[in-house]
């Protein structure tokens, strides 16, 4: 694992670089956000009362099945149940609340979360060892899908600290009908540059249609786009060890120049930019896509699933592409684990929580949830990809290919493994804010890169790395 020198005592005392409530993470490839979730208190755990918290599912049917499975388990084990939703998102205060609950000795037993940082939770001492649970799951259901980088994220010092539950991937979606009108073969759109030109070609602002449905504003989606473009140009935050800042480079400057050109309202690509795209949040591209007003975007499969569920006219024209490759031809494909099961450090009912984790992975419970979730709740283990599940949707097989890829791209931490220090960069919004400075004309690409580099160095110094 990447060396991680952040001192837990210092973080708890000073709030670290971003404040405890802001330290959250991307995992592997960025998980593009679905919907903003409200801030909710974390329930208190107690002996004899099984306390479970879970993220809000985009599909109510899947969420109801999850809660039903938990409820049935509690009844079968004669346990009182307290189950509720929470907000484990990058800009919420989930981490701070969980830290307080662990210190108070009354944390919830089991949590099902999405973009919360597993390395950061481990660093802060919030997680029980679940190595026995994951090894049992592997013995029952096969290896963890190799494309999701699970071992790099949740297997620390040789032991699992979180249970992989879901193997999702980020969708890169184009309007196939608009491409066809311009004679563009989607299979030729391999790089960010290719896709930018195609987005411009299909744009028709006079009719309210814009090709580029992507933002780099601070948000889950913005982080995903910004970091993917950075990495595609060869820019990166650190060296392979994760301990040396290497952000200020010609490659990073080139990525920032690409951003400047793309979002220049007076430049070549102005016609493809939707109004207000510079300040979009996590649901903005969903709304624009489903309204039929944009031609290219990246998003979790919530976008695809919603259009399918609602018989949206854009659904039959949706083309799913692989991740844009790097400028040097390297692939950037891989999966993003969309959900983890974690057991809180010092939870009152650890053994019961471990049994529940395995029960939720049982195909009797997992397959029905996955089948109705429109691509948002896909298996993290090889043998749970049953024919029954794959036949539920024609694109499920494509998702399986993307989360089963050999040698997957590690994600925004590249070339280092995912780690708390990379999560801290995301939590502070350093990358998106610096790109915003370029878009707004406050800084040149060179100035913005140098400024961001210095901020990252400061984060590392405050974390005890430098």
C-alpha positions, 0 to 999 in steps of 0.5 A: 500500500502507498505509504501513509504518514498522516498522524491520526492524533494530529488530525483529530487535534487540528482537523488536519488539512481540511477539517475532519468533516471534510476528509472524504474520498474518491475510490479508484476511478471517480464515482460520479455523484447521483443526488445530493443527500441531506445531512443526517445525524448518525444513530447511536448503537447499543448492545442488543440493538442492531444499528444499520445506516445506509446510503439513499438508493436512486431506485426506491425498489432497490432500497426497499429490498435492502431494508427488507433483507436487513429487517428479515435478518434482524427478526431471524436473529431476534435482534431489535433493529434501528435502520436509517439513511445517512449522507456519506458524501465528500462534502458532508460531515459523515466522517466527523460524526462517525469519529465522534460516535466511535470516541463516544463508544456508541457507533452504529454497527454496520454502514453501507456507504458510497464515496466515503474514504475507506483509507481515511476511515482506517487512518482515523481508527473508525473501522473494525477488521473484516478480513474474515468476512471478505475471505468467507465471501470470496470462498462463497462467491469467487474473487473480487472483480479485478477492475475495481481496485478493491485491494488497493483501497480496502486491504491495508497491511494485508487485511481487509477493513471494508467489505466490497459490496458493489462493483459499479462503473462510471458511464460515459454517455453520448447521444448516438442519434446526434452523432449519426446525423453528423456521420460520426462513428462513436467507436472513433471517439477515443480521447478527450480531444476526439470527444470535444470535437464531436461535442462541438460538431453536434451542438445546436445552441439555437435549438437549445442543444449543447454537446458538452454536458461536463463541468469541473466545478467543485462536486463529485462530477467536477472532481471526476472530470477534472482529475480524468483530464489531468491524468489523461494529459499525464499530470498527477498529484504525487509520485508512486509513493504518494509522498512527493508532490509532483503536480507542477509539470508541463503535463499538468499545464497542458491539461489546464490549457485544455480546460481553458480552451474548452470553457472559453465562452469567446473561443472555438468551443463556446457553442457547445457549452450549456448555460451555467455549466461552469457552476453545475452541481452533481445533479445538473448533468443528470437534469440536462441529459434527461431533458435532452439538452446535452450530447455528452456527459459522464455520470453514474448509471443513475442517468441511464437507469432513470431514462430507462425507468421513465421511458425517456426519449433519450434512452434508445439513443444513449451510447455507452463508451469506454473511458477516454484514453490517455493522450499517450494511448494508455487505457483509463478503464476500470471500475469504481466500487460504488458501495462498501460495508463497514463495521464501526470500531468498537461497535456493540454488535460486531459479530452480528454485523459480520453475519449481516454483511454475509447475508446481504451478499447472499444471492437470495438477497443481492440479486433481486436488489441488483436486478431492479437498480438499473446498473447502480448495484452490480456485484463485487464478486465474480460468481454473483454475476449470474446469467439471471442478473446479466439478462436483466438488462442488455448493458449489464454485460458491458458493465461486467466487462468494465469492472473485470478489466485486467490491470485497471487504471488506479484512478485520480491517485495515479501513479500512487495507490488511493490514500488519505492524502489524495482524499484530502486534496479532493476534500479541499477542492484544490483541483476544481478551484484552480481550474475554475481560476483558469476558466474565470481568467483570474490566473493563467494555466501556469499560475493556477498549476503553481498555486495548486501545487503549493496548496497540495504541498501545504496539505501534505505538510499539515498531514505530516508527510513532508 
